[in-house]
């Protein structure tokens, strides 16, 4: 059987030696006499997947070669003799008269037995290159012209002076000016950029809001103040009906206190506030006259003033010159805190605790605990033996501290400090502000909030409005100016607007890139000014943009939107836009004038930012009634009310 199968190739090679212009044809394979077929089985998933992919690749390859002409075999023997000729090794040039063969089918024809005859004569062999087998290697298919033409198409470039706003308002250019050689050359040299900064800042703002809602949840929704009420265990160990109010928001987002924690613009967290410092000092003076109020039934004790301690059911243990504390102290006592019973930090010279309870540190390790202290120290250590039921609780956003129970503190959403005994031992501004800790205790220094607030939004509606403006206008401007210039204008305008807002409205927490958006609006106006000779109706274009600016200023009268950020962001953005945006010159004089204006605007922008920072620290506006109406009009009761928390205790139960 093997001998019979090898005879055919030898016979074919013999004919190839007699006829060198004819390629050997493959010999037909003999079928076995009695074939034994294997039992059919199911193909594996991998085999079916490869078969399907092979079919798709084969179909695509055939379509790409539909216009390929038929190939002829060579009619002469090569210089190097070969017994077996590979089809892919044949090299030849297609004759120009071989057009009839382009209509042949995929079947080989010898001596013209089917179809048209070969022009090479009856002794030649027509041979068409067979289809390449599909493999997973890199192919060498030609890239068609229709695929390359869109890459070279330059018709959708961002046109100077037009953009999305220009097309929306149906602007038109003066062709007589645009077709001038020098102007056309400058327009053609403008570079189109990808809006990387728009994508980045929009993604960050979206992620920040989603994470804030995931961590803090939604706050009350509305236009006024939202009231919470309930019965809570207070420091008198009785249930009382407690009400507290907080500002509501119509933006569908977190609470005001949570936004401050996330990095909102809030002046008391950015620099030392004189009004809040005076309020904290007054609270410390009142706390200096307090003492431990011990219940007679041994139910507990709490630090309070003499007026708040009932003489019927409690004893107010106050040190005095007649009954002094350890070391002759007359300031105190303090529930659960005594320098005599504290090991860390110890009250020893030269680090002895002063005779002023408002300057005592937090005791990290006490010598006595509860009943053991009462048993060994007797009557003199009652304030150390009783169960302390009240600790400092920071309430609101202005650093207010009260001594109350954990239940009461949690109900009003405050920050409970169980480790401390006095309000003077805690810094409520640290709890309110969050972010990075202050470098010096009770000295706020988070100036970076002027930048971080650009990425925080008041809610879902606020974020949707920001993304819409950035996707329509900022992305279009970035295609013309590039990501670096737009980033400088966006961040610079936002920071300048937030600094102005912190000066004139220091006690309102504001979030969002309001100043940045008005800086982008200034860019659109600067673009119209720069393309003034190119536009057919430039005055009409300016008036439309000014109308949009006025509408957005009116929108700034709503709460959580700051008009001070709008105004100063617009002015600062105008200066930066005139200095950084690309421009077209119309002659040598116009070029010199615009270059001079670039330097003037750069210096003015730097001076404006320095002046805002100096005013923020040197002369902040603590009291400005007109400033409040400029940024928020009370269309509804309590719509522009304070963002602080109000707590009221009603009746005891």
Secondary structure per residue as TSV (DSSP state, phi and psi in degrees):
chain	resnum	aa	ss	phi	psi
A	1	X	-	360.0	-40.3
A	2	X	H	-68.7	-34.3
A	3	X	H	-67.2	-39.4
A	4	X	H	-65.1	-38.8
A	5	X	H	-72.2	-24.2
A	6	X	H	-86.8	-12.4
A	7	X	H	-70.7	-37.2
A	8	X	H	-63.7	-45.4
A	9	X	H	-62.0	-36.0
A	10	X	H	-67.0	-37.4
A	11	X	H	-66.6	-38.5
A	12	X	H	-66.5	-36.7
A	13	X	H	-69.7	-31.8
A	14	X	H	-65.1	-41.6
A	15	X	H	-66.9	-32.7
A	16	X	H	-65.7	-32.3
A	17	X	H	-71.1	-33.6
A	18	X	H	-75.0	-36.8
A	19	X	-	-118.5	89.1
A	20	X	T	-69.2	-17.4
A	21	X	T	-87.4	2.9
A	22	X	S	-115.8	129.6
A	23	X	-	-80.8	144.8
A	24	X	-	-67.9	138.0
A	25	X	-	-91.9	145.8
A	26	X	-	-65.6	136.7
A	27	X	-	-77.4	139.9
A	28	X	-	-67.4	142.1
A	29	X	-	-82.9	136.9
A	30	X	-	-81.0	135.7
A	31	X	-	-77.7	141.0
A	32	X	-	-65.4	150.8
A	33	X	T	-63.2	-49.3
A	34	X	T	-125.3	85.2
A	35	X	-	-68.0	142.5
A	36	X	-	-114.7	107.5
A	37	X	-	-85.2	136.4
A	38	X	-	-72.7	157.4
A	39	X	-	-68.0	125.5
A	40	X	-	-64.9	142.6
A	41	X	-	-134.6	173.5
A	42	X	-	-77.5	136.6
A	43	X	-	-72.7	152.7
A	44	X	-	-74.6	165.0
A	45	X	H	-64.9	-38.9
A	46	X	H	-63.4	-41.5
A	47	X	H	-65.8	-42.3
A	48	X	H	-63.6	-39.4
A	49	X	H	-64.0	-46.1
A	50	X	H	-64.1	-37.2
A	51	X	H	-64.0	-43.2
A	52	X	H	-64.3	-44.5
A	53	X	H	-63.2	-38.6
A	54	X	H	-62.8	-38.0
A	55	X	H	-66.5	-41.8
A	56	X	H	-64.1	-44.6
A	57	X	H	-64.0	-39.4
A	58	X	H	-63.6	-41.8
A	59	X	H	-64.8	-42.3
A	60	X	H	-65.7	-39.9
A	61	X	H	-65.7	-39.2
A	62	X	H	-65.4	-39.5
A	63	X	H	-65.2	-36.4
A	64	X	H	-72.9	-13.2
A	65	X	T	-114.3	21.3
A	66	X	T	-67.3	-31.1
A	67	X	T	-90.6	5.8
A	68	X	-	-77.5	132.5
A	69	X	-	-78.1	160.6
A	70	X	-	-70.2	151.9
A	71	X	-	-110.8	143.1
A	72	X	-	-101.5	150.6
A	73	X	-	-82.8	159.2
A	74	X	-	-73.6	151.2
A	75	X	S	-106.7	15.4
A	76	X	S	-137.5	157.9
A	77	X	-	-80.7	138.9
A	78	X	-	-67.8	166.9
A	79	X	S	-68.7	-32.6
A	80	X	S	-102.4	121.0
A	81	X	-	-70.0	137.9
A	82	X	-	-134.2	137.9
A	83	X	S	-75.4	-41.0
A	84	X	S	-115.8	130.6
A	85	X	-	-104.5	124.6
A	86	X	-	-87.0	138.5
A	87	X	G	-65.1	-37.9
A	88	X	G	-72.1	-13.7
A	89	X	G	-87.1	-2.8
A	90	X	-	-76.3	129.7
A	91	X	-	-123.6	128.1
A	92	X	-	-160.8	170.7
A	93	X	-	-113.6	131.6
A	94	X	-	-70.8	124.7
A	95	X	-	-67.4	150.1
A	96	X	T	-71.7	-21.5
A	97	X	T	-88.3	10.2
A	98	X	-	-95.6	23.4
A	99	X	G	-63.2	-34.2
A	100	X	G	-61.3	-25.8
A	101	X	G	-74.6	-11.0
A	102	X	G	-71.2	-12.8
A	103	X	G	-98.2	3.9
A	104	X	-	-71.2	156.2
A	105	X	-	-85.3	-172.5
A	106	X	S	-81.4	1.7
A	107	X	S	-90.9	135.0
A	108	X	-	-68.7	145.6
A	109	X	-	-124.4	126.3
A	110	X	B	-108.5	127.6
A	111	X	T	57.7	27.4
A	112	X	T	66.3	32.9
A	113	X	S	-66.5	-26.5
A	114	X	S	-135.8	141.7
A	115	X	S	76.1	-160.9
A	116	X	S	-75.7	152.4
A	117	X	-	-80.6	153.9
A	118	X	-	-76.0	137.5
A	119	X	T	-70.7	-6.0
A	120	X	T	-83.1	-6.7
A	121	X	-	113.9	170.2
A	122	X	T	-77.1	-19.3
A	123	X	T	-85.8	-9.2
A	124	X	S	-87.2	163.8
A	125	X	B	-113.6	122.2
A	126	X	-	-74.6	132.5
A	127	X	-	-141.5	121.4
A	128	X	-	-101.0	136.3
A	129	X	-	-64.3	125.1
A	130	X	-	-70.8	167.6
A	131	X	-	-65.0	138.3
A	132	X	-	-70.4	141.3
A	133	X	-	-70.6	142.9
A	134	X	-	-75.4	127.9
A	135	X	-	-136.1	171.4
A	136	X	S	-94.2	10.2
A	137	X	S	-80.3	175.3
A	138	X	-	-73.1	131.0
A	139	X	-	-90.3	169.0
A	140	X	-	-122.3	33.6
A	141	X	-	-69.7	145.7
A	142	X	-	-73.2	138.2
A	143	X	-	-81.3	121.4
A	144	X	-	-72.3	155.6
A	145	X	H	-62.1	-40.5
A	146	X	H	-59.4	-23.7
A	147	X	H	-80.4	-27.7
A	148	X	H	-87.1	-26.0
A	149	X	H	-61.6	-42.2
A	150	X	H	-62.8	-28.2
A	151	X	H	-69.7	-32.5
A	152	X	H	-89.7	-3.9
A	153	X	-	-71.8	127.5
A	154	X	-	-120.7	19.6
A	155	X	T	-79.5	-18.0
A	156	X	T	-99.5	24.9
A	157	X	-	-68.0	155.1
A	158	X	-	-74.2	114.5
A	159	X	-	-83.1	132.8
A	160	X	T	-64.5	131.3
A	161	X	T	87.3	-5.5
A	162	X	-	-114.7	-90.5
A	163	X	H	69.6	-166.7
A	164	X	H	-65.4	-43.3
A	165	X	H	-66.3	-40.7
A	166	X	H	-63.7	-41.1
A	167	X	H	-68.9	-34.4
A	168	X	H	-67.4	-40.1
A	169	X	T	-90.3	7.5
A	170	X	T	58.1	51.6
A	171	X	-	-73.2	160.0
A	172	X	-	-140.1	150.8
A	173	X	B	-101.6	154.3
A	174	X	-	-84.0	110.0
A	175	X	H	-65.2	-29.7
A	176	X	H	-64.3	-30.7
A	177	X	H	-87.2	-41.9
A	178	X	H	-66.6	-25.8
A	179	X	T	-91.6	2.9
A	180	X	S	-65.0	145.5
A	181	X	H	-59.0	-49.1
A	182	X	H	-67.3	-41.0
A	183	X	H	-67.7	-43.1
A	184	X	H	-63.1	-36.9
A	185	X	H	-65.3	-42.4
A	186	X	H	-66.3	-39.5
A	187	X	H	-64.7	-36.6
A	188	X	H	-73.1	-26.3
A	189	X	H	-83.2	-8.2
A	190	X	-	-65.1	137.9
A	191	X	-	-99.5	138.6
A	192	X	-	-92.0	135.2
A	193	X	-	-116.9	162.9
A	194	X	-	-91.2	140.6
A	195	X	-	-79.8	63.9
A	196	X	H	-64.7	-41.4
A	197	X	H	-67.2	-38.0
A	198	X	H	-61.3	-44.9
A	199	X	H	-62.3	-43.6
A	200	X	H	-65.8	-51.2
A	201	X	H	-67.8	-34.9
A	202	X	H	-67.4	-39.0
A	203	X	H	-65.6	-43.5
A	204	X	H	-63.8	-44.1
A	205	X	H	-62.9	-39.0
A	206	X	H	-66.3	-44.7
A	207	X	H	-64.9	-38.7
A	208	X	H	-63.0	-43.6
A	209	X	H	-67.6	-41.5
A	210	X	H	-63.4	-41.9
A	211	X	H	-67.3	-37.5
A	212	X	H	-66.4	-39.5
A	213	X	H	-68.4	-34.0
A	214	X	H	-68.1	-36.6
A	215	X	H	-85.2	-41.3
A	216	X	H	-108.3	-20.2
A	217	X	-	78.8	-173.0
A	218	X	-	-91.2	142.8
A	219	X	-	-90.0	-178.0
A	220	X	-	-64.4	142.2
A	221	X	B	-105.1	132.3
A	222	X	S	158.9	-170.3
A	223	X	S	-112.7	-11.9
A	224	X	S	-114.2	-132.8
A	225	X	E	-114.6	141.3
A	226	X	E	-101.8	135.1
A	227	X	E	-107.3	132.7
A	228	X	E	-114.5	140.1
A	229	X	E	-143.0	151.8
A	230	X	E	177.3	167.2
A	231	X	E	-92.5	123.9
A	232	X	E	-132.0	145.6
A	233	X	E	-76.5	117.8
A	234	X	-	-103.4	-175.2
A	235	X	T	-71.6	-13.1
A	236	X	T	-82.0	7.0
A	237	X	S	60.8	33.9
A	238	X	S	-131.4	155.5
A	239	X	E	-82.0	128.3
A	240	X	E	-128.0	148.5
A	241	X	E	-80.5	115.2
A	242	X	E	-115.5	135.2
A	243	X	E	-121.9	142.3
A	244	X	E	-146.1	148.2
A	245	X	E	-119.4	149.4
A	246	X	E	-144.1	155.8
A	247	X	E	-70.7	139.6
A	248	X	-	-93.3	163.1
A	249	X	B	-135.6	138.0
A	250	X	S	-93.6	5.9
A	251	X	S	-86.6	-4.7
A	252	X	S	62.7	64.3
A	253	X	-	-149.0	-164.8
A	254	X	-	-71.0	174.1
A	255	X	-	-72.4	165.4
A	256	X	H	-63.0	-43.1
A	257	X	H	-63.2	-35.5
A	258	X	H	-70.0	-36.7
A	259	X	H	-64.8	-37.9
A	260	X	H	-64.0	-40.2
A	261	X	H	-64.0	-28.4
A	262	X	H	-84.4	-11.5
A	263	X	T	120.1	22.8
A	264	X	-	-66.8	159.3
A	265	X	B	-70.4	116.8
A	266	X	-	-150.1	108.3
A	267	X	H	-58.9	-39.1
A	268	X	H	-60.0	-19.3
A	269	X	H	-91.6	-9.4
A	270	X	H	-99.9	-27.5
A	271	X	S	-157.4	165.7
A	272	X	-	-64.3	125.7
A	273	X	-	-99.7	125.5
A	274	X	H	-66.7	-39.8
A	275	X	H	-66.8	-44.1
A	276	X	H	-67.4	-37.1
A	277	X	H	-63.4	-39.7
A	278	X	H	-66.5	-37.7
A	279	X	H	-66.0	-39.1
A	280	X	H	-67.5	-39.2
A	281	X	H	-65.7	-39.4
A	282	X	H	-65.6	-37.6
A	283	X	H	-65.4	-36.7
A	284	X	H	-67.2	-36.4
A	285	X	H	-66.2	-39.4
A	286	X	H	-67.5	-36.4
A	287	X	H	-70.0	-25.1
A	288	X	H	-64.6	-25.4
A	289	X	T	-96.2	10.1
A	290	X	-	-90.4	168.3
A	291	X	E	-153.5	177.8
A	292	X	E	-82.2	124.0
A	293	X	E	-98.8	110.7
A	294	X	E	-105.4	126.8
A	295	X	E	-70.9	138.2
A	296	X	T	-68.2	-23.8
A	297	X	T	-91.0	14.3
A	298	X	S	58.8	31.5
A	299	X	S	-86.7	-9.9
A	300	X	-	149.3	-178.7
A	301	X	E	-147.8	158.3
A	302	X	E	-152.0	147.2
A	303	X	E	-78.1	126.7
A	304	X	E	-157.4	169.9
A	305	X	-	-80.5	170.5
A	306	X	T	-66.9	-33.2
A	307	X	T	-69.4	-30.5
A	308	X	T	-87.7	-5.3
A	309	X	S	-100.3	117.0
A	310	X	-	-70.1	124.7
A	311	X	T	-75.2	-12.0
A	312	X	T	-79.8	-44.4
A	313	X	T	-113.4	-0.6
A	314	X	E	-138.4	166.1
A	315	X	E	-125.2	126.6
A	316	X	E	-94.8	107.1
A	317	X	E	-93.2	98.1
A	318	X	-	-115.3	128.8
A	319	X	-	-74.2	146.8
A	320	X	-	-147.8	-177.5
A	321	X	S	-66.7	-30.8
A	322	X	S	-78.8	-34.1
A	323	X	S	-129.2	80.6
A	324	X	-	-85.3	163.8
A	325	X	-	-88.8	-165.7
A	326	X	T	-62.2	132.3
A	327	X	T	74.4	20.3
A	328	X	S	74.1	25.5
A	329	X	-	-75.5	145.5
A	330	X	-	-120.5	-3.3
A	331	X	S	-96.3	113.3
A	332	X	-	134.4	-172.3
A	333	X	-	-87.1	173.5
A	334	X	B	-124.0	131.1
A	335	X	T	-64.7	119.9
A	336	X	T	78.1	10.2
A	337	X	B	-143.0	126.9
A	338	X	-	-156.2	130.6
A	339	X	G	-62.5	-22.0
A	340	X	G	-72.7	-26.8
A	341	X	G	-113.2	23.6
A	342	X	E	-116.6	127.5
A	343	X	E	-94.6	-29.6
A	344	X	E	-141.4	111.0
A	345	X	T	-85.7	144.1
A	346	X	-	-79.1	150.3
A	347	X	-	-96.7	81.5
A	348	X	-	-131.4	151.9
A	349	X	T	-64.4	141.4
A	350	X	T	-91.1	13.1
A	351	X	S	-107.6	45.4
A	352	X	-	-76.7	140.0
A	353	X	-	-65.8	136.1
A	354	X	-	-73.8	164.3
A	355	X	S	-83.8	55.6
A	356	X	-	-152.8	108.7
A	357	X	G	-64.7	-22.7
A	358	X	G	-72.0	-9.9
A	359	X	G	-109.9	9.1
A	360	X	-	-76.6	143.4
A	361	X	-	-83.2	173.2
A	362	X	-	-78.9	129.2
A	363	X	-	-80.3	116.9
A	364	X	S	-84.8	-22.7
A	365	X	E	-147.0	121.0
A	366	X	E	-103.5	146.7
A	367	X	S	-73.5	-41.4
A	368	X	-	-109.5	157.1
A	369	X	-	-142.3	116.0
A	370	X	T	60.6	-124.5
A	371	X	H	-63.9	-32.9
A	372	X	H	-62.2	-37.6
A	373	X	H	-65.9	-41.2
A	374	X	H	-66.5	-36.3
A	375	X	H	-68.2	-36.1
A	376	X	H	-93.5	-32.3
A	377	X	H	-95.4	-17.3
A	378	X	G	72.3	-149.0
A	379	X	G	-65.3	-28.4
A	380	X	G	-69.5	-17.2
A	381	X	G	-116.0	31.3
A	382	X	H	-62.6	-35.5
A	383	X	H	-70.1	-14.2
A	384	X	H	-96.8	-20.8
A	385	X	H	-90.2	-22.7
A	386	X	S	-76.7	158.8
A	387	X	-	-82.9	118.3
A	388	X	B	-77.8	120.1
A	389	X	-	-104.9	-5.0
A	390	X	-	-130.6	134.5
A	391	X	E	-134.4	167.3
A	392	X	E	-62.4	140.4
A	393	X	E	-135.9	123.8
A	394	X	E	-90.6	120.4
A	395	X	E	-119.8	140.8
A	396	X	T	80.9	-168.2
A	397	X	T	-113.8	4.6
A	398	X	T	-112.4	18.9
A	399	X	T	80.6	26.5
A	400	X	E	-77.7	135.7
A	401	X	E	-128.9	136.1
A	402	X	E	-135.7	155.2
A	403	X	E	-93.6	116.7
A	404	X	E	-154.1	-177.8
A	405	X	-	-84.3	164.6
A	406	X	H	-64.8	-38.0
A	407	X	H	-62.1	-43.3
A	408	X	H	-66.2	-41.6
A	409	X	H	-65.4	-41.8
A	410	X	H	-67.1	-33.0
A	411	X	H	-66.7	-38.6
A	412	X	T	-90.8	10.7
A	413	X	T	57.1	49.2
A	414	X	-	-99.2	-174.9
A	415	X	E	-110.7	111.3
A	416	X	E	-91.0	130.5
A	417	X	E	-114.5	90.1
A	418	X	T	-73.5	-21.2
A	419	X	T	-77.9	-16.4
A	420	X	-	-104.5	160.6
A	421	X	S	-114.0	-22.7
A	422	X	S	-129.8	153.3
A	423	X	G	-67.9	-26.8
A	424	X	G	-69.5	-12.2
A	425	X	G	-89.6	-6.6
A	426	X	S	-121.1	157.1
A	427	X	-	-115.7	101.9
A	428	X	H	-67.4	-26.8
A	429	X	H	-66.1	-30.7
A	430	X	H	-62.1	-40.0
A	431	X	H	-70.6	-40.2
A	432	X	H	-68.3	-44.3
A	433	X	H	-77.9	-42.2
A	434	X	-	66.6	-141.6
A	435	X	S	56.0	-144.2
A	436	X	S	-78.9	142.7
A	437	X	-	-63.6	152.8
A	438	X	-	-66.2	145.7
A	439	X	S	-67.6	-35.5
A	440	X	B	-121.2	139.1
A	441	X	T	-61.1	131.6
A	442	X	T	61.5	25.4
A	443	X	B	-124.4	87.5
A	444	X	-	-59.9	139.1
A	445	X	-	-145.8	29.0
A	446	X	-	-88.9	64.1
A	447	X	T	-66.1	-21.4
A	448	X	T	-67.7	-6.3
A	449	X	H	-64.2	-23.8
A	450	X	H	-63.2	-19.8
A	451	X	H	-101.8	-41.9
A	452	X	H	-68.4	-28.9
A	453	X	G	-66.3	-16.3
A	454	X	G	-67.6	-21.8
A	455	X	G	-102.6	0.9
A	456	X	-	-107.5	139.3
A	457	X	-	-123.8	154.3
A	458	X	S	-76.6	-15.5
A	459	X	S	173.0	-173.4
A	460	X	H	-66.5	-41.9
A	461	X	H	-65.3	-39.2
A	462	X	H	-62.6	-44.1
A	463	X	H	-65.4	-40.5
A	464	X	H	-61.6	-41.0
A	465	X	H	-65.1	-41.7
A	466	X	H	-64.4	-45.0
A	467	X	H	-64.4	-37.1
A	468	X	H	-64.2	-44.9
A	469	X	H	-64.4	-42.7
A	470	X	I	-69.1	-37.9
A	471	X	I	-71.0	-34.2
A	472	X	I	-84.3	-49.7
A	473	X	I	-99.4	-47.4
A	474	X	I	-66.4	-41.1
A	475	X	H	-63.0	-38.8
A	476	X	H	-67.6	-41.3
A	477	X	H	-67.3	-36.0
A	478	X	H	-67.3	-30.0
A	479	X	H	-61.7	-31.5
A	480	X	H	-87.5	-42.8
A	481	X	H	-96.0	-23.9
A	482	X	-	96.8	159.4
A	483	X	H	-68.0	-33.5
A	484	X	H	-68.3	-47.8
A	485	X	H	-64.8	-43.5
A	486	X	H	-66.4	-35.9
A	487	X	H	-63.4	-41.8
A	488	X	H	-64.3	-43.7
A	489	X	H	-67.1	-43.8
A	490	X	H	-64.4	-52.4
A	491	X	H	-70.4	-40.4
A	492	X	H	-63.7	-44.7
A	493	X	H	-64.5	-40.4
A	494	X	H	-65.6	-42.5
A	495	X	H	-65.8	-44.0
A	496	X	H	-62.8	-42.0
A	497	X	H	-64.3	-39.9
A	498	X	H	-69.1	-35.2
A	499	X	H	-65.0	-42.0
A	500	X	H	-64.7	-39.6
A	501	X	H	-64.2	-38.9
A	502	X	H	-67.2	-26.0
A	503	X	H	-75.8	-48.3
A	504	X	H	-92.5	-23.0
A	505	X	-	-132.2	71.5
A	506	X	T	-73.7	-23.1
A	507	X	T	-102.2	12.1
A	508	X	S	-111.4	127.1
A	509	X	-	-80.1	123.2
A	510	X	B	-123.1	141.4
A	511	X	-	-133.1	164.7
A	512	X	S	100.0	156.1
A	513	X	-	-88.3	53.2
A	514	X	H	-63.4	-46.8
A	515	X	H	-63.2	-35.6
A	516	X	H	-65.5	-40.4
A	517	X	H	-66.3	-36.5
A	518	X	H	-73.0	-26.8
A	519	X	H	-64.8	-37.3
A	520	X	H	-66.7	-37.8
A	521	X	H	-62.5	-38.0
A	522	X	H	-63.6	-34.6
A	523	X	H	-61.4	-40.9
A	524	X	H	-63.6	-39.5
A	525	X	H	-68.7	-40.8
A	526	X	H	-63.4	-36.7
A	527	X	H	-63.5	-40.4
A	528	X	H	-65.3	-40.7
A	529	X	H	-63.7	-41.2
A	530	X	H	-68.4	-28.9
A	531	X	T	-101.3	22.9
A	532	X	T	-55.5	-49.6
A	533	X	T	-66.8	-21.4
A	534	X	T	-79.1	-30.1
A	535	X	B	-82.3	147.0
A	536	X	S	-77.0	-37.0
A	537	X	S	-132.8	75.4
A	538	X	H	-69.2	-34.2
A	539	X	H	-64.6	-39.3
A	540	X	H	-64.1	-38.7
A	541	X	H	-65.5	-40.1
A	542	X	H	-65.3	-42.9
A	543	X	H	-63.4	-36.5
A	544	X	H	-66.2	-41.4
A	545	X	H	-68.1	-37.0
A	546	X	H	-64.9	-36.4
A	547	X	H	-62.4	-39.9
A	548	X	H	-63.8	-40.9
A	549	X	H	-62.6	-41.5
A	550	X	H	-64.6	-40.4
A	551	X	H	-62.4	-39.7
A	552	X	H	-71.7	-31.8
A	553	X	H	-64.5	-39.7
A	554	X	H	-64.9	-35.9
A	555	X	H	-64.6	-26.6
A	556	X	T	-71.0	-6.3
A	557	X	T	-78.1	-7.7
A	558	X	S	-80.3	155.2
A	559	X	T	-65.8	155.8
A	560	X	T	70.8	4.3
A	561	X	-	-124.9	127.0
A	562	X	-	-106.4	119.0
A	563	X	H	-73.8	-26.2
A	564	X	H	-63.9	-39.6
A	565	X	H	-65.0	-35.0
A	566	X	H	-63.5	-50.5
A	567	X	H	-65.4	-52.1
A	568	X	H	-72.4	-31.9
A	569	X	H	-65.1	-37.1
A	570	X	H	-65.7	-46.7
A	571	X	H	-64.6	-46.4
A	572	X	H	-66.1	-39.6
A	573	X	H	-65.9	-34.2
A	574	X	H	-63.5	-43.6
A	575	X	H	-64.6	-45.4
A	576	X	H	-67.0	-37.8
A	577	X	H	-65.2	-41.7
A	578	X	H	-66.1	-27.9
A	579	X	H	-86.7	-27.4
A	580	X	H	-111.8	-29.1
A	581	X	S	-69.0	145.7
A	582	X	-	-65.0	149.1
A	583	X	-	-138.4	163.7
A	584	X	-	-113.2	132.7
A	585	X	-	-104.2	148.1
A	586	X	-	-122.0	68.7
A	587	X	S	111.6	164.3
A	588	X	H	-62.6	-41.2
A	589	X	H	-64.1	-42.5
A	590	X	H	-63.7	-35.2
A	591	X	H	-66.7	-45.7
A	592	X	H	-63.7	-38.6
A	593	X	H	-65.0	-42.3
A	594	X	H	-71.2	-35.0
A	595	X	H	-65.1	-39.9
A	596	X	H	-64.5	-39.9
A	597	X	H	-65.4	-32.4
A	598	X	H	-60.5	-46.9
A	599	X	H	-67.7	-38.6
A	600	X	H	-62.4	-42.6
A	601	X	H	-68.5	-37.6
A	602	X	H	-63.3	-46.2
A	603	X	H	-65.6	-39.7
A	604	X	H	-65.3	-40.2
A	605	X	H	-64.4	-43.2
A	606	X	H	-63.4	-42.3
A	607	X	H	-65.6	-36.7
A	608	X	H	-65.2	-42.5
A	609	X	H	-65.3	-42.2
A	610	X	H	-63.4	-39.1
A	611	X	H	-65.6	-38.6
A	612	X	H	-65.2	-41.9
A	613	X	H	-64.9	-41.0
A	614	X	H	-64.9	-42.5
A	615	X	H	-66.0	-34.3
A	616	X	H	-62.3	-38.4
A	617	X	H	-90.0	-34.2
A	618	X	H	-91.5	-41.4
A	619	X	-	-138.3	65.0
A	620	X	-	-72.5	149.6
A	621	X	-	-90.5	92.7
A	622	X	S	-73.2	-34.3
A	623	X	-	-125.5	112.1
A	624	X	-	-153.0	94.6
A	625	X	H	-68.4	-39.5
A	626	X	H	-67.3	-30.5
A	627	X	H	-63.3	-35.2
A	628	X	H	-65.6	-37.4
A	629	X	H	-75.0	-23.0
A	630	X	H	-71.1	-29.0
A	631	X	H	-105.7	-12.5
A	632	X	-	-159.0	118.3
A	633	X	-	-98.6	133.1
A	634	X	-	-78.2	80.7
A	635	X	S	-69.1	-22.7
A	636	X	S	-133.2	156.9
A	637	X	T	-58.6	135.4
A	638	X	T	61.0	19.1
A	639	X	T	-68.7	-35.5
A	640	X	T	-111.6	28.9
A	641	X	-	-69.5	169.7
A	642	X	-	-61.8	148.2
A	643	X	S	-85.9	4.3
A	644	X	S	-78.4	168.0
A	645	X	-	-97.5	133.4
A	646	X	E	-109.8	127.6
A	647	X	E	-118.3	131.4
A	648	X	E	-131.4	134.9
A	649	X	E	-105.1	126.9
A	650	X	E	-96.0	-101.6
A	651	X	E	-108.9	150.5
A	652	X	E	-84.4	148.2
A	653	X	-	-114.9	360.0
